[in-house]
Amino acid sequence: MVFPQHRPRRLRRTAALRRLVAETSLRVDDLVAPLFVRQGIDEPQPVPSLPGVVQHTVASLRGEVQRLRGLGVPALILFGVPARKDAEGSEAWNPDGIVQVALRELREEVGDDVVLMADLCVDEYTDHGHCGILRADGSVDNDATLAIYQQAAIAQAAAGAHVCAPSGMMDGQVAAIRSALDGAGHADAAILAYAAKYASALYGPFRDAVDVTIRSGDRKGYQQDWRNAREGLSEVLADVAEGADMVMVKPAVTYLDVIARTRAAVSVPLGAYHVSGEYAMIAAAAQRGWIDGPAVALEQLTAVKRAGADFVLTYFAAEMAQTLGG
Ligand code: PBG
């Protein structure tokens, strides 16, 4: 008996063959666009460390969301930059706070055509830059913070958010938000939990985008240690048990193992956040002509899907949608 020689190159000969046998593809339907809206500005402000990304006015945000709808992008996640910050981050649940105003306008503009997600945290709103209420010793008070997340969730849902996305990594935040939403008549509002979220240095450019300076300390007391993968899984399982409709791993490319393990363990939809630093590295190298930016972006975002994510939050959403076609 003659054994046929294994020749995988046969199926790589033409683009059509490669398309036919591709195991994974990034689709427009997989994209979630992160957008920033800032109170008190007349013109969109570029974010220097995120080339191509701006802080929007409410008016320019409307235009951008129409553009994304035209490109077929199914969802966006909104971050607010308030004109006034305080110790508790109270603009996060003010019905006239910037994100609530923007959500109402967007709901009026696009209805249910685009999924409106709202990042639910207070770091953009606090004067100290932490994701919750501080105790006298500077640590974040978990349970006091849950109470303000509940208020923020209700304000977001009342303003028209389809999905609340708690990102503060407080213990019990998903259960607290779920019961607050249900109690306020928002049982239909879904929760996308930032479930395995690491204390990553890759969030640097994002903090420029939302004008956050952490006055003292860091986020290592609440976000996860990036040496730990099993711990990421237990965070995910806890969030699912608490009622998360969807879960997320963040960042994305440095955490493909966590994405793969999460995919194997849960059946709820799984997202991954290709974060600001991941975008900025590609954009900066591409600007210098050192890499082919769109090619690297496509490769990385496809890898995130290959690892098991159903959708990707990415600052490349509009650009990728253009390349991939609706
Ligand atoms: C917290 C939040 C952060 C990001 C998303 N939600 C910042 C942080 O945890 O420090 C980072 C996103 C990015 O880097 O693109 N509100």
Residues whose N, C-alpha, C, O or C-beta is under 5 A from the ligand:
A	BS01	PBG	C121 D123 S167 L202 Y203 F206 V275 S276 G277
